[in-house]
Amino acid sequence: MKIAQNTVVSVNYKLSDAQNNLIEDGAQPMVYLHGGYENTLPKIEEELDGKDVGYTSTIQIEPEDAFGDYDPNLVKVEERNRLPEPIEVGMQFEGVAEGSDEEPVIFTVTEIADDKVVLDGNHPLAGMALRFDLSVIDVRAATPEEIAHGHVHGAHGHDHGHDDMEDGEPGDHFRSQPLQ
């Protein structure tokens, strides 16, 4: 079966920066619903469209087509006493960027020093050109439920709490607190 609109695609991948420094060695395949559902980067969908199981490719995606340019305006320093304890690097909070009327942003704690905490609202890969080594390992037709929900269900897909996964896949959840 060829990769097309409303197919579920399983891809082994390695993610590196433009200098080939490994960022993530996909221990689990990436499984996504193909066809503009925003389940993966559009440039990955574009590369894989019309391909079959066994197709391999290495593509480089520039920041504007991945996670955007790094925006220094999305970094803020907060008083530590404004945040819940215990606080640790990697915790995430929802907030609004300075002078922004836009949607809330997820800020990640990147540094803690005495009475100050640095929060960064940029995606960790913002500003980076990314290199993906891709290998298609499976393609199947999506179920009507997957198409209606706009994402894959089951193994490595989204969990609605009605299958055998107890807590979902690692990384499905993150700790967040509203930031005011």
Residue pairs with C-beta under 8 A, 6 or more apart in sequence:
1 7
1 52
1 53
1 139
1 140
1 141
2 50
2 51
2 52
2 139
3 9
3 34
3 48
3 49
3 50
3 51
3 52
3 136
3 139
4 34
4 35
4 49
4 50
5 34
5 35
5 36
6 33
6 34
6 35
6 141
6 142
6 147
7 33
7 34
7 35
7 139
7 140
7 141
7 142
8 31
8 32
8 33
8 34
8 138
8 139
8 140
8 141
8 142
8 146
8 152
8 157
9 31
9 32
9 33
9 34
9 48
9 136
9 138
9 139
10 29
10 30
10 31
10 136
10 137
10 138
10 139
10 156
11 29
11 30
11 31
11 32
11 44
11 48
11 134
11 135
11 136
11 137
12 26
12 29
12 30
12 134
12 135
12 137
13 24
13 26
13 29
13 30
13 132
13 133
13 134
13 135
14 22
14 24
14 25
14 26
14 132
14 133
15 22
15 23
15 24
15 25
15 26
15 130
15 131
15 132
16 22
16 23
16 130
16 131
16 133
17 23
17 128
17 129
17 130
17 131
18 60
18 128
18 129
18 130
18 131
20 131
23 125
23 130
28 156
28 169
29 137
29 138
29 156
30 40
30 156
31 152
31 155
31 156
31 157
32 39
32 40
32 151
32 152
33 39
33 142
33 146
33 147
33 150
33 151
33 152
34 45
34 48
34 49
35 45
36 42
36 45
37 150
37 151
38 150
39 150
39 151
39 152
41 61
41 65
41 66
42 65
43 59
43 61
43 65
43 66
44 59
44 61
44 132
44 134
47 57
47 59
47 134
48 55
48 57
48 134
48 136
51 136
52 136
52 139
53 136
53 137
53 138
53 139
54 135
54 136
55 134
55 135
55 136
56 133
56 134
56 135
56 136
57 133
57 134
58 131
58 132
58 133
58 134
59 131
59 132
59 134
60 129
60 130
60 131
60 132
61 129
61 130
61 131
61 132
62 129
63 69
63 70
63 126
63 127
63 128
63 129
66 125
66 128
66 129
66 130
67 122
67 123
67 125
67 126
67 127
67 128
68 122
68 123
68 126
68 127
69 126
69 127
70 122
70 126
70 127
71 121
71 122
71 126
73 97
73 98
73 99
74 97
74 105
74 107
74 120
74 121
74 122
75 118
75 119
75 120
75 121
75 122
76 97
76 98
76 107
76 118
76 119
76 121
77 116
77 117
77 118
77 119
78 116
78 117
78 119
78 179
79 115
79 116
79 117
80 87
80 112
80 114
80 115
80 116
80 117
81 115
83 93
83 109
83 117
83 177
83 179
84 177
87 109
87 112
87 117
88 109
88 112
89 109
89 110
89 111
89 112
90 108
90 109
91 108
91 109
91 175
91 177
92 106
92 107
92 108
92 109
92 174
92 175
92 176
93 106
93 107
93 109
93 119
93 176
93 177
93 178
93 179
94 104
94 105
94 106
94 107
94 176
94 177
94 178
94 179
95 104
95 105
95 107
95 119
95 121
95 178
95 179
95 180
96 102
96 104
96 105
96 179
97 105
97 121
105 121
106 121
106 174
106 176
107 119
107 120
107 121
107 179
108 119
108 120
108 121
108 124
109 117
109 118
109 119
110 118
110 119
110 120
111 117
111 118
112 118
119 179
142 152
143 153
145 153
146 152
146 153
146 157
149 158
149 160
151 157
151 158
152 158
153 159
153 160
153 163
154 163
156 169
159 165
159 168
159 169
159 172
